[in-house]
Amino acid sequence: MRPTQRGARLVAAAAATAMLSVLFWDPTLAAVTAALLTAMALDTVSALLRSRRLLETYLNPSAISLRVQTGESRTIEIEALGPVEMELEGGDWYSASYLPSKSLIVVEVKPQLSGVYVLESLRAKVEGRLRLMKASASLPVRIEVKAYPRVFPWILEIARMLGTGLAWQGIAPGRRTGWGDEYYGIREYIPGDSLRLVEWKATARHSKLMVKEYLEEISSSFLIVYDERAPGPITADELAAIFLSSVVGAASTGAPISLMIKSGEGSELYLDGLGPRETLETALAHVLERVEAEMGGIYELLEPQPSGELVAVLERTRRRGIARILAARRRQQLGKRLRLAIRRPGPALDLIYIGHVLYDTSDLLELVWEARVKGHRLLIRTPAKPWRDSRSLEEAYIIYTSLEKVLNAIKRTGAEVVIGSPHPLQIRVFS
């Protein structure tokens, strides 16, 4: 039981009139004080009676169980037939509101970390008739939410690809119009085309701007750089999802792939020239080790119980991937520098950099310029809101402003930047 904002003002007024009545021995002020205190007492009783009547509220359903992905918002509607109007309290992972016109309680759940969340009751508040005092009561409703990590759908997607034989099927390397050396033809100018491509004779002949087109090689090879360092578990989960989604997109083209995984300062694991299936196995094994270290058994997340085929695929993938990672370490490929990989002779690479861009920012900007000079196509993928792992608002603001500056500096170089992890059905490697 506590006073409302109006009640707090009335308490202050009663205290003032009581003090003045004692100082001046004024019976009128004493009567006013008594009236104010009486109003407070009557409204206290009213609020208590309303809180008891609140327990008569009929809730349907009274028990709810659902599964969501971390960061995903899900709305639950509960029919509430009760005698009084109420105000609902929220929590760290949910918010609640009451719509008296529809007799509905609307609960929005949005967990940011994976795990099981259980709500045994909703905390409701009611006011007295004079809106001076506020009392609370608990509405018996059970809401159980199992939150899966953002990376979990990608784990299942790769397991599906490996189990159905889709890991080696893809688009064969070929050619397309672009910036290659082989002449293709002439077409009409499109806004954004370089003026260096304008064919002036054809322009004069057609009385409109015409440009030359050339053929370029596509899907020569991919180099995926994954810097898994993160300020906290939310960003780490999103980075892992971005990593696996990039691997799925690259493997679907059928092109050879090289992986570089950076776990800390001076710690890089480099695996060169992997096939699509080998890439998927290695990436999935690496992420499974991280997920299980943070969350426990991966199979506990599956409902209903996972099929034997899925368990077999995941276990086989884990063994093969870990064996490949250990073999790479025995070959002393640990610590191989990224610049050596992009400077080697050969065709242009499709380079995908995944990481929190506030780590090693100067090195990343140098990499952007070097990739541009060497003719590599560069795609930078970074988590959407890394400040969610901040311990204070001040730290979150510093990360937000710093991230804006770094992203603007990268975009000015012409590099493509994608923020956040896509839905499993929205796989895209390069535009």
FITORGU-410206 format. One record per residue (C-alpha): x negated, y, z; residue in three letters. Coordinates in nm, 2 decimals, always signed. Each point is the difference from the previous one (the first is absolute). Layout:
+--------+--------+--------+-------+
:     px :     py :     pz : kekol :
+--------+--------+--------+-------+
:      X :      Y :      Z :   ALA :
...
+--------+--------+--------+-------+
END
This chain:
+--------+--------+--------+-------+
:     px :     py :     pz : kekol :
+--------+--------+--------+-------+
:  +0.00 :  +0.00 :  +0.00 :   MET :
:  -0.14 :  +0.34 :  -0.10 :   ARG :
:  +0.14 :  +0.34 :  -0.10 :   PRO :
:  +0.04 :  +0.10 :  -0.36 :   THR :
:  -0.14 :  +0.33 :  -0.13 :   GLN :
:  +0.32 :  +0.17 :  +0.10 :   ARG :
:  +0.00 :  -0.17 :  +0.33 :   GLY :
:  -0.36 :  +0.11 :  +0.07 :   ALA :
:  +0.10 :  +0.36 :  -0.06 :   ARG :
:  +0.29 :  -0.05 :  +0.24 :   LEU :
:  -0.23 :  -0.15 :  +0.27 :   VAL :
:  -0.23 :  +0.30 :  -0.04 :   ALA :
:  +0.30 :  +0.24 :  +0.04 :   ALA :
:  +0.13 :  -0.19 :  +0.31 :   ALA :
:  -0.35 :  +0.02 :  +0.16 :   ALA :
:  -0.02 :  +0.38 :  -0.08 :   ALA :
:  +0.35 :  +0.07 :  +0.14 :   THR :
:  -0.07 :  -0.21 :  +0.31 :   ALA :
:  -0.32 :  +0.19 :  +0.07 :   MET :
:  +0.17 :  +0.34 :  -0.04 :   LEU :
:  +0.29 :  -0.10 :  +0.22 :   SER :
:  -0.24 :  -0.09 :  +0.28 :   VAL :
:  -0.20 :  +0.32 :  -0.04 :   LEU :
:  +0.30 :  +0.23 :  -0.01 :   PHE :
:  +0.25 :  -0.21 :  +0.20 :   TRP :
:  +0.24 :  +0.05 :  -0.29 :   ASP :
:  +0.31 :  -0.24 :  +0.02 :   PRO :
:  +0.08 :  +0.06 :  -0.37 :   THR :
:  -0.34 :  -0.13 :  -0.11 :   LEU :
:  +0.04 :  -0.29 :  +0.24 :   ALA :
:  +0.34 :  -0.08 :  -0.16 :   ALA :
:  -0.16 :  +0.01 :  -0.35 :   VAL :
:  -0.27 :  -0.23 :  +0.12 :   THR :
:  +0.25 :  -0.25 :  +0.14 :   ALA :
:  +0.20 :  +0.01 :  -0.33 :   ALA :
:  -0.31 :  -0.06 :  -0.21 :   LEU :
:  -0.10 :  -0.30 :  +0.22 :   LEU :
:  +0.35 :  -0.14 :  -0.01 :   THR :
:  +0.00 :  +0.01 :  -0.38 :   ALA :
:  -0.34 :  -0.18 :  +0.00 :   MET :
:  +0.14 :  -0.27 :  +0.24 :   ALA :
:  +0.32 :  -0.05 :  -0.20 :   LEU :
:  -0.20 :  -0.03 :  -0.33 :   ASP :
:  -0.24 :  -0.25 :  +0.17 :   THR :
:  +0.30 :  -0.22 :  +0.08 :   VAL :
:  +0.14 :  +0.04 :  -0.35 :   SER :
:  -0.33 :  -0.10 :  -0.16 :   ALA :
:  -0.03 :  -0.30 :  +0.23 :   LEU :
:  +0.35 :  -0.12 :  -0.09 :   LEU :
:  -0.07 :  +0.05 :  -0.37 :   ARG :
:  -0.32 :  -0.21 :  +0.03 :   SER :
:  +0.19 :  -0.28 :  +0.16 :   ARG :
:  +0.27 :  +0.02 :  -0.27 :   ARG :
:  -0.29 :  -0.01 :  -0.26 :   LEU :
:  -0.06 :  -0.36 :  +0.10 :   LEU :
:  +0.34 :  -0.09 :  -0.14 :   GLU :
:  -0.12 :  +0.08 :  -0.36 :   THR :
:  +0.05 :  -0.29 :  -0.24 :   TYR :
:  -0.30 :  -0.06 :  -0.22 :   LEU :
:  +0.01 :  -0.21 :  -0.32 :   ASN :
:  -0.23 :  -0.17 :  -0.06 :   PRO :
:  -0.17 :  -0.01 :  +0.34 :   SER :
:  -0.30 :  -0.20 :  -0.12 :   ALA :
:  -0.20 :  +0.08 :  -0.32 :   ILE :
:  -0.32 :  -0.16 :  -0.14 :   SER :
:  -0.18 :  +0.12 :  -0.31 :   LEU :
:  -0.33 :  +0.00 :  -0.17 :   ARG :
:  -0.17 :  +0.31 :  -0.14 :   VAL :
:  -0.33 :  +0.11 :  -0.14 :   GLN :
:  -0.21 :  +0.24 :  +0.21 :   THR :
:  +0.07 :  +0.35 :  -0.11 :   GLY :
:  +0.33 :  -0.10 :  -0.15 :   GLU :
:  +0.31 :  +0.17 :  +0.13 :   SER :
:  +0.32 :  -0.21 :  +0.06 :   ARG :
:  +0.34 :  +0.13 :  +0.12 :   THR :
:  +0.23 :  -0.21 :  +0.22 :   ILE :
:  +0.37 :  +0.10 :  +0.05 :   GLU :
:  +0.17 :  -0.12 :  +0.31 :   ILE :
:  +0.38 :  +0.04 :  +0.05 :   GLU :
:  +0.05 :  +0.18 :  +0.34 :   ALA :
:  +0.35 :  +0.03 :  +0.14 :   LEU :
:  -0.02 :  +0.18 :  +0.32 :   GLY :
:  +0.19 :  +0.25 :  +0.21 :   PRO :
:  -0.26 :  +0.29 :  +0.02 :   VAL :
:  -0.24 :  +0.18 :  -0.23 :   GLU :
:  -0.37 :  -0.07 :  +0.07 :   MET :
:  -0.35 :  +0.10 :  -0.10 :   GLU :
:  -0.25 :  -0.28 :  -0.07 :   LEU :
:  -0.37 :  -0.01 :  +0.08 :   GLU :
:  -0.27 :  -0.13 :  -0.24 :   GLY :
:  -0.33 :  -0.17 :  +0.04 :   GLY :
:  -0.35 :  -0.02 :  -0.16 :   ASP :
:  +0.12 :  -0.23 :  -0.28 :   TRP :
:  +0.37 :  +0.09 :  -0.03 :   TYR :
:  +0.25 :  +0.29 :  +0.01 :   SER :
:  +0.37 :  -0.02 :  +0.08 :   ALA :
:  +0.30 :  +0.23 :  -0.04 :   SER :
:  +0.37 :  -0.02 :  +0.05 :   TYR :
:  +0.26 :  +0.10 :  -0.26 :   LEU :
:  +0.33 :  +0.05 :  +0.19 :   PRO :
:  +0.20 :  +0.07 :  -0.32 :   SER :
:  -0.09 :  -0.35 :  -0.13 :   LYS :
:  -0.04 :  -0.17 :  +0.34 :   SER :
:  -0.34 :  -0.12 :  -0.11 :   LEU :
:  -0.34 :  -0.02 :  +0.17 :   ILE :
:  -0.28 :  +0.04 :  -0.26 :   VAL :
:  -0.34 :  -0.14 :  +0.09 :   VAL :
:  -0.29 :  +0.06 :  -0.23 :   GLU :
:  -0.31 :  -0.22 :  +0.06 :   VAL :
:  -0.34 :  +0.09 :  -0.15 :   LYS :
:  -0.28 :  -0.20 :  +0.17 :   PRO :
:  -0.35 :  +0.12 :  -0.10 :   GLN :
:  -0.19 :  -0.31 :  +0.13 :   LEU :
:  +0.07 :  -0.36 :  -0.07 :   SER :
:  +0.15 :  -0.22 :  +0.28 :   GLY :
:  +0.33 :  -0.08 :  +0.17 :   VAL :
:  +0.20 :  +0.28 :  +0.14 :   TYR :
:  +0.29 :  -0.07 :  +0.24 :   VAL :
:  +0.26 :  +0.25 :  +0.13 :   LEU :
:  +0.22 :  -0.14 :  +0.28 :   GLU :
:  +0.23 :  +0.30 :  +0.03 :   SER :
:  +0.07 :  +0.35 :  -0.13 :   LEU :
:  -0.04 :  +0.28 :  +0.25 :   ARG :
:  +0.30 :  +0.24 :  -0.03 :   ALA :
:  +0.07 :  +0.33 :  +0.17 :   LYS :
:  +0.34 :  +0.16 :  +0.08 :   VAL :
:  +0.08 :  +0.35 :  +0.13 :   GLU :
:  +0.27 :  +0.10 :  +0.25 :   GLY :
:  +0.31 :  +0.19 :  -0.11 :   ARG :
:  -0.16 :  +0.34 :  +0.08 :   LEU :
:  -0.33 :  -0.11 :  -0.18 :   ARG :
:  -0.20 :  +0.09 :  +0.31 :   LEU :
:  -0.13 :  -0.35 :  +0.10 :   MET :
:  -0.12 :  -0.29 :  -0.21 :   LYS :
:  +0.00 :  -0.37 :  +0.10 :   ALA :
:  -0.14 :  -0.30 :  -0.18 :   SER :
:  +0.10 :  -0.36 :  -0.05 :   ALA :
:  -0.13 :  -0.31 :  -0.20 :   SER :
:  +0.20 :  -0.15 :  -0.29 :   LEU :
:  -0.06 :  -0.38 :  -0.02 :   PRO :
:  -0.12 :  -0.06 :  -0.35 :   VAL :
:  -0.30 :  -0.21 :  -0.11 :   ARG :
:  -0.20 :  +0.10 :  -0.30 :   ILE :
:  -0.30 :  -0.22 :  -0.10 :   GLU :
:  -0.22 :  +0.12 :  -0.29 :   VAL :
:  -0.29 :  -0.20 :  -0.14 :   LYS :
:  -0.23 :  +0.24 :  -0.18 :   ALA :
:  -0.23 :  -0.14 :  -0.27 :   TYR :
:  -0.33 :  +0.17 :  -0.09 :   PRO :
:  +0.00 :  +0.20 :  -0.33 :   ARG :
:  -0.25 :  -0.25 :  -0.14 :   VAL :
:  +0.22 :  -0.30 :  +0.06 :   PHE :
:  +0.21 :  +0.01 :  -0.33 :   PRO :
:  -0.33 :  +0.01 :  -0.19 :   TRP :
:  -0.13 :  -0.30 :  +0.18 :   ILE :
:  +0.31 :  -0.19 :  -0.11 :   LEU :
:  -0.03 :  +0.14 :  -0.35 :   GLU :
:  -0.35 :  -0.13 :  -0.04 :   ILE :
:  +0.09 :  -0.33 :  +0.15 :   ALA :
:  +0.28 :  -0.03 :  -0.26 :   ARG :
:  -0.24 :  +0.09 :  -0.29 :   MET :
:  -0.25 :  -0.26 :  +0.12 :   LEU :
:  +0.26 :  -0.26 :  +0.06 :   GLY :
:  +0.17 :  +0.04 :  -0.34 :   THR :
:  -0.31 :  +0.03 :  -0.20 :   GLY :
:  +0.06 :  +0.37 :  -0.09 :   LEU :
:  -0.35 :  +0.11 :  +0.13 :   ALA :
:  -0.18 :  -0.06 :  -0.33 :   TRP :
:  +0.28 :  +0.12 :  -0.24 :   GLN :
:  -0.03 :  +0.36 :  -0.12 :   GLY :
:  -0.06 :  +0.24 :  -0.28 :   ILE :
:  -0.31 :  -0.09 :  -0.21 :   ALA :
:  -0.25 :  +0.28 :  -0.04 :   PRO :
:  +0.08 :  +0.21 :  -0.30 :   GLY :
:  +0.00 :  +0.35 :  -0.15 :   ARG :
:  +0.23 :  +0.30 :  +0.01 :   ARG :
:  -0.01 :  +0.36 :  -0.12 :   THR :
:  -0.22 :  +0.22 :  +0.22 :   GLY :
:  -0.35 :  +0.13 :  +0.01 :   TRP :
:  -0.19 :  -0.28 :  -0.18 :   GLY :
:  -0.23 :  +0.02 :  -0.29 :   ASP :
:  +0.21 :  -0.18 :  -0.27 :   GLU :
:  +0.22 :  +0.23 :  -0.21 :   TYR :
:  +0.37 :  -0.09 :  +0.01 :   TYR :
:  +0.19 :  +0.27 :  -0.18 :   GLY :
:  +0.17 :  +0.35 :  +0.03 :   ILE :
:  +0.31 :  +0.10 :  +0.19 :   ARG :
:  +0.18 :  +0.31 :  +0.11 :   GLU :
:  -0.14 :  +0.20 :  +0.29 :   TYR :
:  +0.15 :  -0.07 :  +0.35 :   ILE :
:  -0.05 :  +0.25 :  +0.28 :   PRO :
:  -0.30 :  -0.11 :  +0.21 :   GLY :
:  -0.20 :  -0.13 :  -0.30 :   ASP :
:  -0.36 :  +0.14 :  -0.02 :   SER :
:  -0.05 :  +0.27 :  -0.26 :   LEU :
:  -0.32 :  -0.19 :  -0.10 :   ARG :
:  +0.22 :  -0.26 :  -0.16 :   LEU :
:  +0.18 :  +0.24 :  -0.23 :   VAL :
:  -0.03 :  -0.09 :  -0.37 :   GLU :
:  +0.01 :  +0.34 :  -0.17 :   TRP :
:  +0.04 :  -0.11 :  -0.36 :   LYS :
:  +0.31 :  -0.21 :  +0.09 :   ALA :
:  +0.12 :  +0.29 :  +0.22 :   THR :
:  -0.01 :  +0.23 :  -0.30 :   ALA :
:  +0.16 :  -0.26 :  -0.23 :   ARG :
:  +0.30 :  -0.07 :  +0.24 :   HIS :
:  +0.03 :  +0.36 :  +0.14 :   SER :
:  -0.02 :  -0.14 :  +0.36 :   LYS :
:  -0.27 :  -0.11 :  +0.23 :   LEU :
:  -0.12 :  -0.36 :  -0.07 :   MET :
:  -0.26 :  -0.19 :  +0.20 :   VAL :
:  -0.22 :  -0.30 :  -0.06 :   LYS :
:  +0.04 :  -0.33 :  +0.19 :   GLU :
:  -0.26 :  -0.26 :  +0.08 :   TYR :
:  +0.01 :  -0.35 :  +0.14 :   LEU :
:  -0.14 :  -0.08 :  +0.34 :   GLU :
:  -0.06 :  -0.33 :  +0.18 :   GLU :
:  +0.23 :  -0.09 :  +0.29 :   ILE :
:  -0.02 :  -0.24 :  +0.28 :   SER :
:  -0.37 :  -0.04 :  -0.03 :   SER :
:  -0.05 :  -0.07 :  +0.37 :   SER :
:  +0.11 :  +0.13 :  +0.34 :   PHE :
:  -0.20 :  +0.11 :  +0.30 :   LEU :
:  +0.22 :  +0.02 :  +0.31 :   ILE :
:  -0.16 :  +0.18 :  +0.30 :   VAL :
:  +0.18 :  -0.06 :  +0.33 :   TYR :
:  -0.11 :  +0.21 :  +0.29 :   ASP :
:  +0.20 :  -0.15 :  +0.28 :   GLU :
:  -0.10 :  +0.24 :  +0.27 :   ARG :
:  +0.30 :  +0.17 :  +0.16 :   ALA :
:  +0.08 :  +0.23 :  +0.29 :   PRO :
:  +0.26 :  -0.24 :  +0.14 :   GLY :
:  +0.22 :  -0.30 :  -0.06 :   PRO :
:  +0.27 :  +0.18 :  -0.21 :   ILE :
:  -0.25 :  +0.12 :  -0.26 :   THR :
:  -0.19 :  -0.33 :  +0.01 :   ALA :
:  +0.32 :  -0.19 :  -0.09 :   ASP :
:  +0.08 :  +0.24 :  -0.29 :   GLU :
:  -0.36 :  -0.02 :  -0.13 :   LEU :
:  +0.02 :  -0.38 :  -0.01 :   ALA :
:  +0.33 :  +0.02 :  -0.19 :   ALA :
:  -0.15 :  +0.24 :  -0.25 :   ILE :
:  -0.30 :  -0.23 :  -0.04 :   PHE :
:  +0.21 :  -0.31 :  -0.07 :   LEU :
:  +0.23 :  +0.19 :  -0.23 :   SER :
:  -0.30 :  +0.12 :  -0.20 :   SER :
:  -0.14 :  -0.35 :  -0.02 :   VAL :
:  +0.34 :  -0.13 :  -0.13 :   VAL :
:  +0.02 :  +0.27 :  -0.26 :   GLY :
:  -0.36 :  -0.06 :  -0.12 :   ALA :
:  +0.04 :  -0.38 :  +0.00 :   ALA :
:  +0.32 :  +0.02 :  -0.21 :   SER :
:  -0.21 :  +0.15 :  -0.29 :   THR :
:  -0.22 :  -0.32 :  -0.02 :   GLY :
:  -0.32 :  +0.21 :  +0.00 :   ALA :
:  -0.31 :  -0.08 :  +0.20 :   PRO :
:  -0.01 :  +0.17 :  +0.34 :   ILE :
:  -0.28 :  +0.10 :  +0.24 :   SER :
:  +0.08 :  +0.06 :  +0.37 :   LEU :
:  -0.18 :  +0.22 :  +0.25 :   MET :
:  +0.12 :  +0.00 :  +0.35 :   ILE :
:  -0.13 :  +0.25 :  +0.25 :   LYS :
:  +0.06 :  -0.06 :  +0.37 :   SER :
:  -0.23 :  +0.26 :  +0.15 :   GLY :
:  -0.30 :  +0.23 :  -0.05 :   GLU :
:  -0.25 :  -0.19 :  -0.20 :   GLY :
:  +0.21 :  -0.32 :  -0.01 :   SER :
:  +0.12 :  -0.10 :  -0.35 :   GLU :
:  +0.09 :  -0.33 :  -0.15 :   LEU :
:  -0.03 :  -0.02 :  -0.38 :   TYR :
:  +0.14 :  -0.28 :  -0.21 :   LEU :
:  -0.06 :  +0.03 :  -0.37 :   ASP :
:  +0.17 :  -0.13 :  -0.31 :   GLY :
:  +0.29 :  -0.18 :  +0.16 :   LEU :
:  +0.29 :  -0.15 :  -0.19 :   GLY :
:  +0.36 :  +0.10 :  +0.08 :   PRO :
:  +0.06 :  -0.31 :  +0.21 :   ARG :
:  -0.33 :  +0.03 :  +0.19 :   GLU :
:  +0.07 :  +0.37 :  +0.06 :   THR :
:  +0.34 :  -0.07 :  +0.15 :   LEU :
:  -0.13 :  -0.28 :  +0.22 :   GLU :
:  -0.29 :  +0.21 :  +0.13 :   THR :
:  +0.22 :  +0.31 :  +0.07 :   ALA :
:  +0.27 :  -0.20 :  +0.17 :   LEU :
:  -0.24 :  -0.19 :  +0.22 :   ALA :
:  -0.17 :  +0.32 :  +0.11 :   HIS :
:  +0.33 :  +0.16 :  +0.09 :   VAL :
:  +0.14 :  -0.31 :  +0.17 :   LEU :
:  -0.30 :  +0.00 :  +0.24 :   GLU :
:  +0.07 :  +0.37 :  +0.09 :   ARG :
:  +0.37 :  -0.05 :  +0.04 :   VAL :
:  -0.03 :  -0.31 :  +0.22 :   GLU :
:  -0.27 :  +0.17 :  +0.21 :   ALA :
:  +0.25 :  +0.28 :  +0.08 :   GLU :
:  +0.33 :  -0.18 :  +0.01 :   MET :
:  -0.06 :  -0.37 :  +0.06 :   GLY :
:  +0.13 :  -0.28 :  -0.23 :   GLY :
:  +0.12 :  +0.11 :  -0.34 :   ILE :
:  +0.26 :  -0.27 :  +0.00 :   TYR :
:  +0.18 :  +0.14 :  +0.30 :   GLU :
:  +0.11 :  +0.29 :  -0.22 :   LEU :
:  +0.19 :  -0.23 :  -0.23 :   LEU :
:  +0.37 :  -0.07 :  +0.05 :   GLU :
:  +0.13 :  -0.26 :  -0.05 :   PRO :
:  -0.28 :  -0.23 :  +0.04 :   GLN :
:  -0.24 :  +0.01 :  -0.30 :   PRO :
:  +0.01 :  -0.27 :  -0.25 :   SER :
:  -0.28 :  -0.25 :  -0.02 :   GLY :
:  -0.10 :  +0.12 :  -0.34 :   GLU :
:  -0.05 :  +0.36 :  +0.12 :   LEU :
:  -0.20 :  -0.12 :  +0.30 :   VAL :
:  -0.22 :  -0.21 :  -0.23 :   ALA :
:  -0.06 :  +0.29 :  -0.24 :   VAL :
:  -0.10 :  +0.24 :  +0.28 :   LEU :
:  -0.23 :  -0.26 :  +0.16 :   GLU :
:  -0.16 :  -0.09 :  -0.33 :   ARG :
:  -0.05 :  +0.36 :  -0.09 :   THR :
:  -0.15 :  +0.08 :  +0.34 :   ARG :
:  -0.26 :  -0.28 :  -0.03 :   ARG :
:  -0.10 :  +0.10 :  -0.35 :   ARG :
:  -0.01 :  +0.37 :  +0.06 :   GLY :
:  -0.20 :  -0.03 :  +0.32 :   ILE :
:  -0.24 :  -0.24 :  -0.16 :   ALA :
:  -0.06 :  +0.25 :  -0.29 :   ARG :
:  -0.05 :  +0.29 :  +0.25 :   ILE :
:  -0.25 :  -0.20 :  +0.20 :   LEU :
:  -0.19 :  -0.11 :  -0.31 :   ALA :
:  -0.03 :  +0.36 :  -0.11 :   ALA :
:  -0.15 :  +0.09 :  +0.34 :   ARG :
:  -0.25 :  -0.28 :  -0.03 :   ARG :
:  -0.10 :  +0.14 :  -0.34 :   ARG :
:  -0.09 :  +0.32 :  +0.19 :   GLN :
:  +0.25 :  +0.21 :  -0.20 :   GLN :
:  +0.09 :  +0.18 :  +0.32 :   LEU :
:  -0.09 :  +0.37 :  -0.02 :   GLY :
:  -0.01 :  +0.02 :  -0.38 :   LYS :
:  +0.07 :  +0.37 :  -0.08 :   ARG :
:  +0.30 :  +0.11 :  -0.20 :   LEU :
:  -0.20 :  +0.22 :  -0.23 :   ARG :
:  -0.21 :  -0.29 :  -0.12 :   LEU :
:  +0.32 :  -0.17 :  -0.11 :   ALA :
:  +0.13 :  +0.29 :  -0.20 :   ILE :
:  -0.34 :  +0.09 :  -0.15 :   ARG :
:  -0.06 :  -0.34 :  -0.15 :   ARG :
:  +0.01 :  -0.01 :  -0.38 :   PRO :
:  +0.31 :  -0.12 :  -0.17 :   GLY :
:  +0.35 :  +0.12 :  -0.10 :   PRO :
:  +0.20 :  +0.24 :  +0.21 :   ALA :
:  +0.15 :  -0.13 :  +0.32 :   LEU :
:  +0.35 :  +0.04 :  +0.14 :   ASP :
:  -0.11 :  +0.11 :  +0.35 :   LEU :
:  +0.25 :  -0.01 :  +0.28 :   ILE :
:  -0.10 :  +0.16 :  +0.33 :   TYR :
:  +0.21 :  -0.08 :  +0.31 :   ILE :
:  -0.06 :  +0.17 :  +0.33 :   GLY :
:  +0.06 :  +0.29 :  +0.23 :   HIS :
:  -0.16 :  +0.29 :  -0.19 :   VAL :
:  -0.11 :  +0.18 :  +0.32 :   LEU :
:  -0.27 :  -0.27 :  +0.05 :   TYR :
:  -0.32 :  +0.07 :  -0.19 :   ASP :
:  +0.17 :  +0.29 :  -0.19 :   THR :
:  -0.32 :  +0.14 :  -0.15 :   SER :
:  -0.10 :  -0.35 :  -0.14 :   ASP :
:  +0.35 :  -0.04 :  -0.14 :   LEU :
:  -0.01 :  +0.33 :  -0.19 :   LEU :
:  -0.34 :  -0.10 :  -0.14 :   GLU :
:  +0.15 :  -0.33 :  -0.11 :   LEU :
:  +0.28 :  +0.18 :  -0.17 :   VAL :
:  -0.24 :  +0.22 :  -0.20 :   TRP :
:  -0.23 :  -0.30 :  -0.08 :   GLU :
:  +0.29 :  -0.21 :  -0.12 :   ALA :
:  +0.11 :  +0.28 :  -0.22 :   ARG :
:  -0.35 :  +0.04 :  -0.15 :   VAL :
:  -0.03 :  -0.37 :  -0.07 :   LYS :
:  +0.34 :  -0.01 :  -0.16 :   GLY :
:  +0.16 :  -0.23 :  +0.26 :   HIS :
:  +0.37 :  +0.04 :  +0.06 :   ARG :
:  +0.05 :  +0.07 :  +0.37 :   LEU :
:  +0.31 :  -0.05 :  +0.21 :   LEU :
:  -0.01 :  +0.11 :  +0.37 :   ILE :
:  +0.27 :  -0.16 :  +0.22 :   ARG :
:  +0.03 :  +0.13 :  +0.36 :   THR :
:  +0.26 :  -0.04 :  +0.28 :   PRO :
:  +0.28 :  +0.25 :  +0.02 :   ALA :
:  -0.01 :  +0.13 :  +0.36 :   LYS :
:  -0.32 :  -0.10 :  +0.18 :   PRO :
:  +0.08 :  +0.25 :  +0.28 :   TRP :
:  +0.26 :  -0.24 :  +0.13 :   ARG :
:  -0.28 :  -0.17 :  +0.19 :   ASP :
:  -0.10 :  +0.32 :  +0.17 :   SER :
:  +0.00 :  +0.02 :  +0.38 :   ARG :
:  +0.11 :  +0.37 :  +0.01 :   SER :
:  +0.18 :  +0.26 :  -0.21 :   LEU :
:  -0.32 :  +0.20 :  -0.02 :   GLU :
:  -0.19 :  -0.30 :  -0.14 :   GLU :
:  +0.29 :  -0.07 :  -0.24 :   ALA :
:  -0.01 :  +0.36 :  -0.13 :   TYR :
:  -0.37 :  -0.01 :  -0.06 :   ILE :
:  +0.03 :  -0.32 :  -0.20 :   ILE :
:  +0.29 :  +0.14 :  -0.20 :   TYR :
:  -0.18 :  +0.32 :  -0.10 :   THR :
:  -0.33 :  -0.18 :  -0.07 :   SER :
:  +0.18 :  -0.26 :  -0.22 :   LEU :
:  +0.17 :  +0.28 :  -0.20 :   GLU :
:  -0.34 :  +0.16 :  -0.08 :   LYS :
:  -0.17 :  -0.32 :  -0.09 :   VAL :
:  +0.29 :  -0.12 :  -0.23 :   LEU :
:  +0.01 :  +0.34 :  -0.17 :   ASN :
:  -0.38 :  -0.02 :  -0.06 :   ALA :
:  +0.03 :  -0.35 :  -0.15 :   ILE :
:  +0.30 :  +0.10 :  -0.22 :   LYS :
:  -0.20 :  +0.29 :  -0.14 :   ARG :
:  -0.25 :  -0.24 :  -0.14 :   THR :
:  +0.27 :  -0.17 :  -0.21 :   GLY :
:  +0.00 :  -0.33 :  +0.19 :   ALA :
:  +0.33 :  -0.17 :  +0.04 :   GLU :
:  +0.12 :  -0.03 :  +0.36 :   VAL :
:  +0.28 :  -0.22 :  +0.12 :   VAL :
:  +0.12 :  +0.06 :  +0.36 :   ILE :
:  +0.17 :  -0.28 :  +0.20 :   GLY :
:  +0.08 :  -0.37 :  -0.07 :   SER :
:  +0.26 :  -0.09 :  -0.27 :   PRO :
:  +0.28 :  -0.25 :  +0.02 :   HIS :
:  -0.10 :  -0.35 :  -0.12 :   PRO :
:  +0.22 :  +0.05 :  -0.31 :   LEU :
:  -0.18 :  +0.33 :  -0.09 :   GLN :
:  -0.35 :  -0.13 :  -0.08 :   ILE :
:  -0.21 :  +0.24 :  -0.20 :   ARG :
:  -0.37 :  +0.00 :  -0.05 :   VAL :
:  -0.06 :  +0.30 :  -0.23 :   PHE :
:  +0.25 :  +0.23 :  -0.17 :   SER :
+--------+--------+--------+-------+
END
